[in-house]
């Protein structure tokens, strides 16, 4: 998929408040890896490792790329975070990010926002918005 079509898909997701229906439709099955279709392991879609330190094993509905949501699981297959990757080119002063979705049954404990210069799958500069489903003391479950 080209950068332009990634941006178009991301723009559509942003216009919808980033509330990807698949994130909610996956329901309780998303609390344990692997989540139900249409989610796929990110490592099967782009050249990234199966487990990414700091985020975990990531799954995404390919139709929502590049924004996501990306579901992050620990080594035991338990959901620990939901991450959105928003290209800087799409960010606007009047943009609202107050309707980010997590899978049904998951609760947000805290949020991290960090800059990323780009990586396979989202090559352009972007921010990661990580909605943690575990307390900060348990982030170590995906540290390595």
N, C-alpha and C positions, 0 to 999 in steps of 0.2 A: 504494500500500500504506500502511496506517495505521501510526502510531507503535507501536501495540500489536502489530500483526502483525510489524513489524520486530523488536520486542523478543522476540516469541515465537520468530522464526527465529534470532535471536542466541542466545537461551537454549538452543535445541536445539543450535546449533553449539558453544556453550560446554560443554554436557553431554557432547558427543562429543570434548572436548579440542581443539576448533577444527581438527581434522584433516579438512578437507573432502576427500572422496574425489576430487572433480574435480581438485583440485590435483595429485594424484599420477597420476590416470588420464591427464591431458593429456600427461604424459611429456615426451619430448624436444621435441615440438612446442611446448611452452610456453616453450622457451628463446628463441624468435624470435617476434616479433609478426606477425600476430595469432595468439593461441593458439586451439586447436581449440574447437569447441562443447563445452560450453554457455557458454563465456566470451563476453562482449559488452563492447564499449567502454563505459566508465562514462559518457562524454559522450553516448552514445546512450540512456542510461537516465535520467539526471538532468541538470539544468542546471549543468554544469561544463565548463570548456574541455577540448579534446582532449588537451592536454599541460599537466600541473600542475607548475610549477617546484618542485623538491625531491623529487617522487615520480615524474614521468615520465608517459607515456601509460598510463593505467590500464585494465585489463580485469578483469571479475569474473563469476562465475557468479551470475546474479540470485537463484537459490535460496538462496544463502549470505548475502544481505544482512541486516543491515548489517555483520556481522563480517568477511566475506570468507573467503578470501584475495583481495586485490587484487594483480594482477600488474603491476609497473611496468617500462616499457621506455624505453630512451633513444631519441634521434632516429634512430638506425640500426636500431631494432627489436630490440635485444638486451635480454634480461631483466637488470635491475639490482637489483630488490628485490621482496619479497613483503610486503605490508602487511596487518595486521589492524586493524580499527577496533572497539574494544570500548566500548559505552556504560557510563558510570560507574554507572548504575542497576543494571547486571548484575554489577558487581564485588562480591565477597564476601571476607571475611578468609581463608576456607579454599579459595579459588579457586586452581587450578594452571594456569599457562600454560607448562608445560614440554613440551608436545607439539604445538607449532605446526609446520605442514607447509609445505614449499616444493615446487615442481615437481621431478619426478625429473630428476636430472642437475645440479640447482642446488645449490650449497654456500653455507652462511651464513658470511660473513666477520666481520660484527659486527652489533650490534643497537642501534637507537635507539628510545626510548620518549618520546612527547611528548603533552601535553594539547592538545585541540582543543575549542573552545567549540561547535562544530557548523557544518555546511555542507550544501548540498543533498545529499540521499541519506542523511545521518546527521546529522539536525538537532539531536539532543540532545548534551550534553557527553559526550565520549568520549576515549579515548586511542588514539593510533596506535602500533602496535608494528611497526617497520620492520625486517625481516630483510634486511640488505644482502647481495647476492650478489657484490658487487665490493668491493675495498679502499676505505677511507675516502678516499684520494686520488683515486679515480675517481667519487665521488659527483657531481662537477662535470658528469658526462655528462647529469644531469637537472636541473642548477641553473637553466637557463633554456631 
